[in-house]
Amino acid sequence: MNLVFWGKEHQSGTTAHMMAATGMLRALYGKESVVTGRFMQKEGTKFALCDCGTGLNGRRRHFLWHADLVVVNLRQKKCCIEHFFEEDFHIAKNMVFLLGGYDCEEDADIAYLRRVYRIEPEQAAVIPYNSAFYQAVQKGKSDAFIARELCEPSNMANEQFVCSVQTAVARMMIRLEYEFKKESIKS
């Protein structure tokens, strides 16, 4: 399955969210089942995760439209969310929304997405900012952080972070399964 992580704007957490999801997928399915930095899966892998960054050019549009799942990363601010839905909601066939960011508005959450844009709760997740995870990312140890904190959380903030990543990945798997079933029916 090809998962493309994309953000509407800078500092929407695209790279960090992809690294967190990669760590969780590797912890759940095995390290050899996940490849990153590629749009297409290699033989023997189950998931290929690609960080498409921000903005839209021809190549990015192609990746987004042809991905099995696009993980749209939005900052938890109403203006950012509104900007995406007004301009770019049509970029992909199958999407999950990850809300994140250090600075967030309290009422720009999953309930807001459901109420205003009719997004099902299973299609969105919130990943809070976690400084310990970002330090692990800088050291190249994001997978180890996720695996360690998943088994034995060192504090409540890390436990909440890993639980939110686990929820996000579960929602990604639900959307992938939904798309797979939809494609099977068409065939």
Steps between C-alpha positions, in 0.01 A plus 500: 500500500628845409443769763588858411534759776425855386449832675313806384758730652836499672516391864200272468694201634522304176849354551460440874161336452641275228790400725263427788274291274803320360618413850156375598458292181845347554417422863170337399591328170878460514781720378532322165136568410542880476709705261520879506598764249352310208169532325485136394543194721805281463454128470444347842366817663145566601510881528684775312486840671595814312536853638366726226566817699279803446356678202368363173694460179446252218707222656335536841153501342588175322620336824195616693250384238662157454570419866301233678464747787588866541568611855416870503680685779332816623588733782231516763388849402169585339658720231732214391218247492267736313772582246547130419129427459443809286790436262637145510239254622497334156869395498444129569247219495571362846611720789560500874550828683763547770464810710805613688729784577643666801266799488139391466154641552285307744197477272692398184476127562339185363156613617550820298592296189188289545268790573616736226640271228316170565823308556438175683689464831664181365657711225688737733736495794690749713869451569620735775842659505748296707845644566653161593392358164645799313829453684498134397435605140801734507717212625364260235331284765131557430426129442671405826306769687164374368585134573626576851213730597243263351622218726580698812415874501744707703247775582142605436584741215685227310222251567239744363719570197552133417130425554408782259746364240354152547150641447614687188658186353187296580292757312741483207459122491120535506511739202737271310268207561202712391675598176608140436142375541369779277748409225415128535132574445580695181701209357 
